[in-house]
Amino acid sequence: MTDSAPSSEKTPEEKFETAAEITRETPAQQLKFAFIKNTKVIGMVMITIGVLSILLPNFIGMAFNTFVGGIFLLASLALALNAWHNKKQHMSLWFKPFVLAALALIIFMHPAIILGVLGLLIAIYFLISGFSSMVLSFELQSSAKVFSLLNGFITLVLGVVVLTNWPFSSAWIIGLIIGVTFIFDGIALLSIANQINKTQEKLIN
């Protein structure tokens, strides 16, 4: 009698272990998945903020002004506490908190003037940001390239709009520009996340 050939059929336990090995994610894959997930969440949050900014541009502009004033005030308080607890007690330590507190007071009392200055600074920022996005688009592929290029073009146009209308209606323009830019930045992030996801799927397949 001849011995029968060993069966190549796997047991259910072996099949389960094989499937677990295939589906088990490496730390690098887990990091990529977390990056894609977080990028999508940030993109959706930015789009939501952008829509609210377009619907309430004046409110967003004034809120931005208040936010900047609050930053200056908090910095002033932090430096004042540091000067108070400093053992040497140099009078020069009180110069920075005094200046920052004065700037915060000016921002709160004269929002129109400050918004005009902020409008100019934001115009310069959007011009630089738009140019950077257009340069970045040439390094991307597929839909991410299109959205990045479109984002850069729109940002450049909005920067020019601010400069031509400055300093009038600064609050409205700032709120509108923040909204539009946040929307396109959010769409760009979603596109980049989808591109990374598709690239990873191609590598797996």
Phi, psi and omega per residue, in radians:
M1 nan 2.456 3.123
T2 -1.740 2.502 3.118
D3 -1.234 2.432 3.109
S4 -1.267 2.530 -3.128
A5 -1.139 2.469 3.137
P6 -1.112 2.446 -3.107
S7 -1.277 2.370 3.117
S8 -1.547 -0.033 -3.136
E9 -1.242 2.274 -3.129
K10 -1.460 2.586 3.071
T11 -1.288 2.830 3.099
P12 -1.001 -0.613 3.125
E13 -1.142 -0.720 3.137
E14 -1.175 -0.667 3.091
K15 -1.098 -0.723 3.136
F16 -1.109 -0.738 3.137
E17 -1.143 -0.672 3.118
T18 -1.135 -0.765 3.119
A19 -1.116 -0.644 3.131
A20 -1.159 -0.656 3.122
E21 -1.148 -0.647 -3.113
I22 -1.231 -0.747 -3.052
T23 -1.487 -0.182 -3.129
R24 -1.208 2.255 -3.097
E25 -1.591 2.407 3.045
T26 -1.337 2.846 3.090
P27 -0.981 -0.638 3.129
A28 -1.148 -0.710 3.112
Q29 -1.165 -0.677 3.095
Q30 -1.109 -0.674 3.112
L31 -1.147 -0.726 3.105
K32 -1.109 -0.752 3.133
F33 -1.086 -0.744 3.119
A34 -1.132 -0.682 3.123
F35 -1.109 -0.790 3.138
I36 -1.101 -0.769 -3.134
K37 -1.100 -0.816 -3.135
N38 -1.149 -0.646 3.116
T39 -1.116 -0.717 3.111
K40 -1.140 -0.720 3.132
V41 -1.107 -0.804 3.124
I42 -1.082 -0.703 3.116
G43 -1.077 -0.766 3.131
M44 -1.172 -0.657 3.097
V45 -1.125 -0.729 3.133
M46 -1.133 -0.677 3.094
I47 -1.116 -0.731 3.118
T48 -1.088 -0.799 3.103
I49 -1.091 -0.669 3.123
G50 -1.101 -0.742 3.115
V51 -1.110 -0.760 3.107
L52 -1.107 -0.632 3.134
S53 -1.167 -0.647 3.113
I54 -1.231 -0.663 3.136
L55 -1.243 -0.554 -3.104
L56 -2.258 1.140 -3.047
P57 -1.157 -0.732 -3.136
N58 -1.128 -0.717 3.128
F59 -1.114 -0.754 3.138
I60 -1.130 -0.687 3.119
G61 -1.092 -0.792 3.110
M62 -1.194 -0.638 3.100
A63 -1.128 -0.665 3.089
F64 -1.104 -0.723 3.095
N65 -1.079 -0.769 3.119
T66 -1.135 -0.658 3.120
F67 -1.083 -0.789 3.131
V68 -1.110 -0.745 3.095
G69 -1.077 -0.689 3.107
G70 -1.138 -0.646 3.092
I71 -1.087 -0.788 3.116
F72 -1.093 -0.705 -3.116
L73 -1.162 -0.768 3.118
L74 -1.113 -0.697 3.092
A75 -1.112 -0.670 3.107
S76 -1.113 -0.765 3.133
L77 -1.126 -0.713 -3.141
A78 -1.107 -0.765 3.127
L79 -1.211 -0.579 3.103
A80 -1.162 -0.718 3.089
L81 -1.121 -0.680 3.101
N82 -1.112 -0.724 3.111
A83 -1.168 -0.626 -3.119
W84 -1.177 -0.684 -3.102
H85 -1.539 -0.084 3.128
N86 -1.266 2.298 -3.058
K87 -1.232 -0.553 -3.088
K88 -1.263 -0.486 3.086
Q89 0.976 0.783 3.055
H90 -1.233 2.382 3.126
M91 -1.142 -0.442 -3.136
S92 -1.141 -0.388 3.122
L93 -1.174 -0.360 -3.120
W94 -1.539 -0.085 -3.078
F95 -1.201 -0.859 -3.111
K96 -1.101 -0.838 3.113
P97 -1.086 -0.584 3.103
F98 -1.151 -0.771 3.139
V99 -1.136 -0.770 -3.141
L100 -1.135 -0.677 3.097
A101 -1.140 -0.684 3.104
A102 -1.128 -0.721 3.105
L103 -1.123 -0.721 3.097
A104 -1.082 -0.711 3.123
L105 -1.120 -0.719 3.111
I106 -1.120 -0.712 3.132
I107 -1.087 -0.744 -3.126
F108 -1.263 -0.599 -3.065
M109 -1.517 -0.477 -3.104
H110 -2.259 1.184 -3.079
P111 -1.122 -0.553 -3.105
A112 -1.117 -0.767 3.139
I113 -1.137 -0.783 -3.116
I114 -1.143 -0.693 3.113
L115 -1.114 -0.580 3.071
G116 -1.102 -0.773 3.103
V117 -1.142 -0.753 3.124
L118 -1.115 -0.637 3.099
G119 -1.055 -0.718 3.111
L120 -1.152 -0.768 3.126
L121 -1.119 -0.699 3.138
I122 -1.175 -0.637 3.089
A123 -1.053 -0.774 3.113
I124 -1.109 -0.725 3.135
Y125 -1.089 -0.791 -3.103
F126 -1.188 -0.556 3.060
L127 -1.109 -0.766 3.117
I128 -1.200 -0.739 -3.129
S129 -1.129 -0.720 3.124
G130 -1.109 -0.747 3.107
F131 -1.105 -0.724 -3.139
S132 -1.129 -0.714 3.138
S133 -1.133 -0.668 3.123
M134 -1.185 -0.666 3.083
V135 -1.160 -0.716 3.137
L136 -1.120 -0.554 -3.080
S137 -1.065 -0.496 -3.129
F138 -1.287 -0.205 3.114
E139 -1.736 -0.086 -3.127
L140 -1.769 3.061 -3.136
Q141 -2.312 2.866 3.023
S142 0.993 -2.475 -3.042
S143 -1.174 -0.494 3.127
A144 -1.083 -0.620 3.117
K145 -1.155 -0.741 -3.122
V146 -1.124 -0.824 -3.114
F147 -1.170 -0.663 3.122
S148 -1.160 -0.706 3.105
L149 -1.159 -0.752 3.124
L150 -1.151 -0.680 3.102
N151 -1.069 -0.770 3.122
G152 -1.120 -0.714 -3.138
F153 -1.144 -0.812 3.137
I154 -1.088 -0.713 -3.135
T155 -1.122 -0.697 3.085
L156 -1.097 -0.764 3.134
V157 -1.090 -0.759 -3.140
L158 -1.144 -0.623 3.069
G159 -1.079 -0.706 3.093
V160 -1.160 -0.671 3.123
V161 -1.069 -0.724 3.126
V162 -1.098 -0.770 -3.113
L163 -1.128 -0.670 -3.106
T164 -1.303 -0.457 -3.135
N165 -1.795 -0.005 -3.111
W166 -1.265 2.453 0.041
P167 -1.709 0.232 -3.081
F168 -1.295 2.517 3.096
S169 0.916 0.706 -3.087
S170 -1.112 -0.712 -3.116
A171 -1.086 -0.795 -3.128
W172 -1.137 -0.759 -3.117
I173 -1.154 -0.742 -3.140
I174 -1.081 -0.810 3.124
G175 -1.076 -0.736 -3.136
L176 -1.160 -0.757 -3.121
I177 -1.150 -0.733 3.096
I178 -1.038 -0.745 -3.133
G179 -1.107 -0.874 -3.118
V180 -1.104 -0.762 -3.118
T181 -1.147 -0.706 3.115
F182 -1.100 -0.678 3.140
I183 -1.111 -0.857 -3.114
F184 -1.198 -0.630 3.068
D185 -1.128 -0.688 3.102
G186 -1.125 -0.744 3.094
I187 -1.116 -0.694 3.118
A188 -1.092 -0.719 3.114
L189 -1.122 -0.726 3.101
L190 -1.098 -0.697 3.134
S191 -1.151 -0.735 3.121
I192 -1.110 -0.735 3.118
A193 -1.102 -0.727 3.115
N194 -1.154 -0.648 3.121
Q195 -1.136 -0.750 3.108
I196 -1.105 -0.696 -3.139
N197 -1.128 -0.749 3.126
K198 -1.158 -0.692 3.114
T199 -1.095 -0.706 3.127
Q200 -1.154 -0.679 3.123
E201 -1.141 -0.656 3.108
K202 -1.135 -0.685 3.134
L203 -1.151 -0.640 -3.139
I204 -1.218 -0.732 -3.111
N205 -1.345 nan nan
